[in-house]
Amino acid sequence: MSGSCFADVLGELVELTPAERSALERLEERQRNVRRGAALLRENEPGGELFILRKGLMMSYVLLDDGSRQILRFLFPGDMLGVSSMVYRESPETLYALSDCIVCPFEHGAFSELAVAHPRLSALILVFSQIERVALTDRLAALGRTSAKARIAALLLDLRNRLRSTDKSIDKVFALGLTQEEIGDATGLTAVHVNRMLRQLEQEGMIGRESGRVTLKDVRALASAANYVNRYEGLDLSWLPPAR
């Protein structure tokens, strides 16, 4: 990992200039530890900072009227957190640590300065925001239109692909890092139903499970079952402004 985890992620899309990397490194000068089970930012509370997740796994969620939880996104090293709170007086989501994490906080003003000095970087942040939006739209459509098996299969593929963005050693085996309840809150299923679907995927030879790790044994069949589209592929970035 370089001096900027965020730069490593953006650098997968375009070759960053030294000035751009230096600007991103400044966003990560401060570090804060967040213990597993702690909320970094709570829904309906003012949010005065943005964050880069440098280490660990987090999630964003909202609470529904009946008290249940809907997980919106799982967050990985290199993700920028709290962007939605920048455009509202109160945060529309809770950011919660699923493992011991390290985040790098910075003020909203630092984001404004970055946008002015490096318009290509602000455009890339827009790109990632749209990727997240489209991926969330895919999952919303899946909740209403696909089977429980397809939802679980798509989530496993998405987790693997996100983890690979910062760890190229990951191929078909990865640590799941989620409870069945958390998987259920992301896919609209009960923990019992999640367990049943994982066992079905295992029995059909698509995945293997051992000691908290998942092996994707038949990626093609899993993708077919999920109707999965990797939204981090097929991008058109020809419109990006030149680097300064």
DRENDO-1510 file (C-alpha; in Angstrom, 1 decimal, always signed):
<recs>
REC; n; res; u; v; w
REC; 1; MET; +0.0; +0.0; +0.0 .
REC; 2; SER; +1.3; +3.4; -0.9 .
REC; 3; GLY; +1.1; +6.7; +1.0 .
REC; 4; SER; -2.5; +6.9; -0.1 .
REC; 5; CYS; -4.9; +4.0; -0.1 .
REC; 6; PHE; -7.4; +6.1; -2.1 .
REC; 7; ALA; -4.7; +6.9; -4.7 .
REC; 8; ASP; -4.1; +3.1; -5.1 .
REC; 9; VAL; -7.8; +2.6; -5.9 .
REC; 10; LEU; -8.1; +5.6; -8.3 .
REC; 11; GLY; -4.8; +4.6; -9.9 .
REC; 12; GLU; -6.5; +1.4; -11.1 .
REC; 13; LEU; -8.6; +3.6; -13.5 .
REC; 14; VAL; -6.0; +6.1; -14.7 .
REC; 15; GLU; -2.4; +6.8; -14.2 .
REC; 16; LEU; -2.2; +9.5; -11.5 .
REC; 17; THR; +0.4; +12.3; -11.7 .
REC; 18; PRO; +2.8; +12.9; -8.8 .
REC; 19; ALA; +0.8; +16.1; -7.9 .
REC; 20; GLU; -2.4; +14.2; -7.8 .
REC; 21; ARG; -0.9; +11.4; -5.6 .
REC; 22; SER; +0.5; +14.1; -3.3 .
REC; 23; ALA; -2.9; +15.8; -3.0 .
REC; 24; LEU; -4.5; +12.4; -2.1 .
REC; 25; GLU; -1.8; +11.6; +0.4 .
REC; 26; ARG; -2.6; +14.8; +2.3 .
REC; 27; LEU; -6.2; +13.6; +2.8 .
REC; 28; GLU; -4.8; +10.6; +4.7 .
REC; 29; GLU; -2.3; +12.4; +6.9 .
REC; 30; ARG; -4.4; +11.8; +10.0 .
REC; 31; GLN; -5.5; +8.3; +11.1 .
REC; 32; ARG; -8.2; +7.2; +13.5 .
REC; 33; ASN; -8.8; +3.7; +14.9 .
REC; 34; VAL; -12.4; +2.5; +14.9 .
REC; 35; ARG; -13.1; -0.6; +17.0 .
REC; 36; ARG; -15.2; -3.4; +15.6 .
REC; 37; GLY; -18.9; -2.8; +16.4 .
REC; 38; ALA; -18.5; +1.0; +16.7 .
REC; 39; ALA; -20.4; +3.6; +14.6 .
REC; 40; LEU; -18.2; +6.1; +12.8 .
REC; 41; LEU; -21.1; +8.3; +11.9 .
REC; 42; ARG; -24.8; +7.8; +12.8 .
REC; 43; GLU; -27.9; +8.4; +10.7 .
REC; 44; ASN; -29.6; +11.7; +11.4 .
REC; 45; GLU; -26.5; +13.2; +13.1 .
REC; 46; PRO; -24.5; +16.1; +11.7 .
REC; 47; GLY; -21.4; +15.0; +9.8 .
REC; 48; GLY; -18.6; +17.4; +9.6 .
REC; 49; GLU; -15.9; +15.1; +8.2 .
REC; 50; LEU; -15.2; +12.8; +5.3 .
REC; 51; PHE; -13.1; +9.7; +5.7 .
REC; 52; ILE; -10.9; +7.4; +3.6 .
REC; 53; LEU; -11.1; +3.8; +4.9 .
REC; 54; ARG; -7.5; +2.6; +5.1 .
REC; 55; LYS; -7.9; -0.8; +6.8 .
REC; 56; GLY; -10.8; -3.1; +7.7 .
REC; 57; LEU; -14.4; -3.6; +6.6 .
REC; 58; MET; -17.3; -1.3; +7.3 .
REC; 59; MET; -20.9; -1.0; +6.1 .
REC; 60; SER; -23.5; +1.7; +5.7 .
REC; 61; TYR; -27.1; +1.1; +6.7 .
REC; 62; VAL; -30.4; +2.8; +7.5 .
REC; 63; LEU; -33.0; +1.8; +10.1 .
REC; 64; LEU; -36.5; +1.2; +8.9 .
REC; 65; ASP; -39.7; +2.2; +10.7 .
REC; 66; ASP; -40.2; -1.3; +12.1 .
REC; 67; GLY; -36.7; -1.2; +13.7 .
REC; 68; SER; -35.1; -3.5; +11.2 .
REC; 69; ARG; -31.8; -2.7; +9.4 .
REC; 70; GLN; -31.2; -2.4; +5.7 .
REC; 71; ILE; -27.6; -2.6; +4.8 .
REC; 72; LEU; -26.9; -0.4; +1.8 .
REC; 73; ARG; -23.2; -0.9; +1.0 .
REC; 74; PHE; -20.2; -2.8; +2.3 .
REC; 75; LEU; -17.1; -0.5; +2.4 .
REC; 76; PHE; -13.5; -1.6; +1.7 .
REC; 77; PRO; -10.0; -0.1; +2.0 .
REC; 78; GLY; -9.7; +2.8; -0.5 .
REC; 79; ASP; -13.4; +3.9; -0.2 .
REC; 80; MET; -14.3; +7.5; +0.6 .
REC; 81; LEU; -16.9; +7.5; +3.4 .
REC; 82; GLY; -19.4; +10.1; +4.4 .
REC; 83; VAL; -19.8; +11.8; +1.0 .
REC; 84; SER; -23.6; +11.8; +1.2 .
REC; 85; SER; -23.4; +13.6; +4.6 .
REC; 86; MET; -21.6; +16.4; +2.8 .
REC; 87; VAL; -24.8; +17.5; +1.0 .
REC; 88; TYR; -27.2; +17.1; +3.9 .
REC; 89; ARG; -27.4; +18.8; +7.3 .
REC; 90; GLU; -27.7; +15.4; +8.8 .
REC; 91; SER; -26.2; +12.1; +7.7 .
REC; 92; PRO; -28.7; +9.9; +5.7 .
REC; 93; GLU; -26.9; +6.7; +6.8 .
REC; 94; THR; -24.9; +5.1; +9.6 .
REC; 95; LEU; -21.3; +4.0; +9.0 .
REC; 96; TYR; -20.5; +1.0; +11.2 .
REC; 97; ALA; -17.2; -1.0; +11.6 .
REC; 98; LEU; -17.5; -4.7; +10.9 .
REC; 99; SER; -13.9; -5.3; +11.9 .
REC; 100; ASP; -11.2; -3.2; +13.6 .
REC; 101; CYS; -10.6; -0.4; +11.1 .
REC; 102; ILE; -8.4; +2.5; +10.4 .
REC; 103; VAL; -9.9; +5.6; +8.8 .
REC; 104; CYS; -8.3; +8.9; +7.7 .
REC; 105; PRO; -10.6; +11.9; +8.5 .
REC; 106; PHE; -10.5; +15.2; +6.7 .
REC; 107; GLU; -12.7; +18.3; +6.6 .
REC; 108; HIS; -15.2; +19.2; +3.9 .
REC; 109; GLY; -13.1; +22.2; +3.1 .
REC; 110; ALA; -10.2; +19.8; +2.1 .
REC; 111; PHE; -12.5; +18.2; -0.4 .
REC; 112; SER; -13.5; +21.6; -1.9 .
REC; 113; GLU; -9.8; +22.5; -2.2 .
REC; 114; LEU; -9.1; +19.2; -4.0 .
REC; 115; ALA; -11.9; +19.8; -6.4 .
REC; 116; VAL; -10.6; +23.2; -7.4 .
REC; 117; ALA; -6.9; +22.2; -7.6 .
REC; 118; HIS; -7.4; +18.8; -9.3 .
REC; 119; PRO; -10.6; +18.6; -11.3 .
REC; 120; ARG; -9.7; +15.2; -12.7 .
REC; 121; LEU; -9.6; +13.8; -9.2 .
REC; 122; SER; -13.0; +15.3; -8.4 .
REC; 123; ALA; -14.3; +13.7; -11.7 .
REC; 124; LEU; -12.9; +10.3; -10.6 .
REC; 125; ILE; -14.8; +10.6; -7.3 .
REC; 126; LEU; -17.9; +11.3; -9.3 .
REC; 127; VAL; -17.1; +8.1; -11.3 .
REC; 128; PHE; -17.0; +6.0; -8.2 .
REC; 129; SER; -20.2; +7.6; -6.8 .
REC; 130; GLN; -21.9; +6.6; -10.0 .
REC; 131; ILE; -20.5; +3.0; -9.9 .
REC; 132; GLU; -21.9; +2.7; -6.3 .
REC; 133; ARG; -25.2; +4.1; -7.4 .
REC; 134; VAL; -25.6; +1.7; -10.3 .
REC; 135; ALA; -24.5; -1.2; -8.1 .
REC; 136; LEU; -27.1; -0.2; -5.5 .
REC; 137; THR; -29.7; +0.0; -8.3 .
REC; 138; ASP; -28.7; -3.6; -9.4 .
REC; 139; ARG; -29.3; -4.8; -5.8 .
REC; 140; LEU; -32.5; -2.9; -5.5 .
REC; 141; ALA; -33.8; -4.6; -8.7 .
REC; 142; ALA; -32.6; -7.9; -7.4 .
REC; 143; LEU; -34.5; -7.5; -4.1 .
REC; 144; GLY; -37.7; -7.3; -6.0 .
REC; 145; ARG; -37.1; -9.5; -9.0 .
REC; 146; THR; -34.6; -12.3; -8.3 .
REC; 147; SER; -34.5; -15.4; -6.1 .
REC; 148; ALA; -32.8; -15.7; -2.8 .
REC; 149; LYS; -30.1; -17.9; -4.4 .
REC; 150; ALA; -29.4; -15.2; -7.0 .
REC; 151; ARG; -29.0; -12.5; -4.4 .
REC; 152; ILE; -26.6; -14.5; -2.3 .
REC; 153; ALA; -24.6; -15.5; -5.4 .
REC; 154; ALA; -24.4; -11.9; -6.5 .
REC; 155; LEU; -23.3; -10.7; -3.1 .
REC; 156; LEU; -20.5; -13.3; -2.9 .
REC; 157; LEU; -19.2; -12.2; -6.4 .
REC; 158; ASP; -19.3; -8.6; -5.5 .
REC; 159; LEU; -17.5; -9.1; -2.2 .
REC; 160; ARG; -14.7; -11.0; -4.0 .
REC; 161; ASN; -14.4; -8.4; -6.7 .
REC; 162; ARG; -14.2; -5.5; -4.2 .
REC; 163; LEU; -11.6; -7.3; -2.1 .
REC; 164; ARG; -9.5; -7.9; -5.2 .
REC; 165; SER; -9.4; -4.1; -6.0 .
REC; 166; THR; -6.9; -3.7; -3.2 .
REC; 167; ASP; -5.5; -7.2; -2.9 .
REC; 168; LYS; -4.5; -8.8; -6.2 .
REC; 169; SER; -3.5; -12.0; -4.5 .
REC; 170; ILE; -7.2; -12.8; -4.0 .
REC; 171; ASP; -8.6; -15.1; -6.8 .
REC; 172; LYS; -11.2; -17.6; -5.8 .
REC; 173; VAL; -10.7; -17.8; -2.1 .
REC; 174; PHE; -11.5; -14.9; +0.4 .
REC; 175; ALA; -12.5; -14.3; +4.0 .
REC; 176; LEU; -16.2; -13.7; +4.1 .
REC; 177; GLY; -16.0; -11.4; +7.2 .
REC; 178; LEU; -19.8; -11.2; +7.5 .
REC; 179; THR; -22.4; -12.9; +9.7 .
REC; 180; GLN; -25.4; -14.6; +8.1 .
REC; 181; GLU; -27.5; -11.9; +9.7 .
REC; 182; GLU; -25.5; -9.2; +8.0 .
REC; 183; ILE; -25.8; -10.9; +4.7 .
REC; 184; GLY; -29.5; -11.2; +5.3 .
REC; 185; ASP; -29.8; -7.4; +6.1 .
REC; 186; ALA; -28.1; -6.7; +2.8 .
REC; 187; THR; -30.2; -9.0; +0.7 .
REC; 188; GLY; -33.6; -8.8; +2.3 .
REC; 189; LEU; -33.5; -12.4; +3.7 .
REC; 190; THR; -33.6; -14.0; +7.2 .
REC; 191; ALA; -30.4; -15.5; +8.6 .
REC; 192; VAL; -32.1; -18.9; +8.3 .
REC; 193; HIS; -32.8; -18.4; +4.6 .
REC; 194; VAL; -29.2; -17.1; +4.0 .
REC; 195; ASN; -27.9; -20.3; +5.6 .
REC; 196; ARG; -30.1; -22.4; +3.4 .
REC; 197; MET; -29.0; -20.7; +0.2 .
REC; 198; LEU; -25.3; -20.9; +1.2 .
REC; 199; ARG; -25.7; -24.7; +1.7 .
REC; 200; GLN; -27.6; -25.0; -1.6 .
REC; 201; LEU; -24.8; -23.2; -3.5 .
REC; 202; GLU; -22.3; -25.5; -1.7 .
REC; 203; GLN; -24.2; -28.6; -2.6 .
REC; 204; GLU; -24.4; -27.5; -6.3 .
REC; 205; GLY; -20.7; -27.2; -6.4 .
REC; 206; MET; -20.5; -23.5; -6.9 .
REC; 207; ILE; -18.8; -22.6; -3.6 .
REC; 208; GLY; -17.0; -24.1; -0.8 .
REC; 209; ARG; -16.8; -22.9; +2.9 .
REC; 210; GLU; -14.3; -23.6; +5.5 .
REC; 211; SER; -13.2; -21.7; +8.7 .
REC; 212; GLY; -14.9; -18.4; +7.6 .
REC; 213; ARG; -13.4; -18.5; +4.1 .
REC; 214; VAL; -15.4; -18.9; +0.9 .
REC; 215; THR; -14.0; -20.6; -2.3 .
REC; 216; LEU; -15.7; -19.8; -5.6 .
REC; 217; LYS; -15.5; -23.2; -7.2 .
REC; 218; ASP; -17.5; -22.4; -10.3 .
REC; 219; VAL; -17.4; -18.7; -11.0 .
REC; 220; ARG; -19.2; -18.9; -14.4 .
REC; 221; ALA; -22.1; -20.9; -12.9 .
REC; 222; LEU; -22.3; -18.5; -9.9 .
REC; 223; ALA; -22.4; -15.4; -12.2 .
REC; 224; SER; -25.1; -17.1; -14.4 .
REC; 225; ALA; -27.2; -17.9; -11.3 .
REC; 226; ALA; -26.9; -14.3; -10.1 .
REC; 227; ASN; -27.2; -12.5; -13.4 .
REC; 228; TYR; -24.3; -10.6; -12.0 .
REC; 229; VAL; -22.6; -7.6; -13.7 .
REC; 230; ASN; -19.3; -6.3; -12.4 .
REC; 231; ARG; -19.9; -2.5; -12.4 .
REC; 232; TYR; -16.2; -1.8; -12.1 .
REC; 233; GLU; -15.7; -3.0; -15.6 .
REC; 234; GLY; -16.8; -1.5; -19.0 .
REC; 235; LEU; -16.2; +2.0; -17.9 .
REC; 236; ASP; -15.8; +4.9; -20.4 .
REC; 237; LEU; -13.5; +7.5; -19.0 .
REC; 238; SER; -12.7; +9.3; -22.3 .
REC; 239; TRP; -14.5; +12.4; -21.0 .
REC; 240; LEU; -12.2; +13.0; -18.0 .
REC; 241; PRO; -10.6; +16.4; -17.9 .
REC; 242; PRO; -6.8; +16.5; -18.2 .
REC; 243; ALA; -4.7; +16.3; -15.1 .
REC; 244; ARG; -3.2; +19.5; -13.7 .
</recs>
